Amino acid sequence: MEKILIIDDEIEIVNLVKDILYSFGYEIDYSPTGKEGLEKIKKSEFSIVLLDLFLSDIDGFEVLKKIKEVKENLPVIIFTGFGTTENIVKAIKLGADDFIEKPFNIERFVDIIQKVIKIRKLEKEISKLKLVESLLELNRTIVSLSSLDIMLEKIIQISENLFTPKRIGIYLIDEYGRNFVLRKQRIEDIKFKVRTVYDNSEFLDFFKESNINFLDEKTFFEVLLAIKGKERNIGILSLFFEKNRILKEEELKFLESFSIQIGIGIENAMLFEEVQNSYVNAIKSLINTLEARDKYTKGHSEEVVYYSILIGKRLGFNDEQIKILENAAYLHDLGKVGIKDQILLKPGRLKEDEFEIIKKHPLITFKIIEPLKLKREEIEACLFHHEKIDGSGYPYGLNGEKIPIYAKIIAVADAYSAMTSERPYREKMSKEEAIQELMRYSGIHFDPDIVNIFIEILNSEEVKNDKGN
Ligand SMILES: [Fe+2]
């Protein structure tokens, strides 16, 4: 049943309104003062508040302001004998939903009440739909077996859209199962990078009763949501709100289901990444075996990884981007496994038709790694590592900006590593000669910015002295 609160000290009016509203099937509560009314609003759920502007204790406008601070969406109808335009404007600015003047017309009075209740019901339905839609959206991400990073991004996005907190952070358990380390954040910076206070047992105590806990700070309060896997706690979702933000009952219920779904999603994504990593590791050892067949290419991929990472770091790549670069640099020449040894290990210059076969290796790499559901950037970096800035590369003849940055980095690292290695048909180049070659083809084959950065790196102290020569 819809419950209406009347805050008014004119007892005759209150009794009249009570009678009318009872006859329409509404439940009524009543407070003669603003202070008592506010207390009641904090404690119970009302559908509407009827508020007199002139109360014996607090000014009605002040009461209205406080109601909206505590329960933003609770409709308030101003109920007064002093309905001046000035008062109406002031009340609407403070968030009043409608205005009824005393003495009132019963028909119009009931009409306004019914209209406001209808709007509130619709708003509730819409916000429920929004919450359900968000859970479904997260579910779709879980089912699509996304990477951990996409999963975390989705969780942040949903939290941001639904709750508009001041800060959002996701902490994940570290490899020792002890601390929760900040893995992703949004909006404002989160102060705590690691939640050391909760070691796993304290954390369990903390979340024993509920998946949601609250921490009070000076101007904010923090909602901590336990992220639980099947057998252990795997993380915390932290949402910071300003003190006056009240979380509604349906929002808290949503957060309960959200925490369960997040747990499933993150655990799946972690498992998926583990499987992916073990694929990548298996392929890495295959590559080492492959390169070991030939003394000229031994250790080539590892060297390309090494140079690529140096370039990536200079470009300010984050850990995730460095990981992509590392995996792609390792895998880039995997497709050579599909090329006959007579061509691949041929001690002399290749004939045109033989070179055409060699040119297929990026596509063969693509075919091998495509079913492994690696990251799109990793796959593209492998596929395009022989593309050239002027469009003269292979397999697609992409040019300029169409070549992804990872592929452009690997191209430079790969060329340098090849030039400074011995080949059956030529001596290896010195560092200086190889730099000359990179400069000659800078802006033609290679991205000039990457060449410049790489030359800076090669001339600095940070590079391991080349290959023991
Ligand atoms: Fe290659």
Residues whose N, C-alpha, C, O or C-beta is under 5 A from the ligand:
A	BS01	LIG	H332 D333
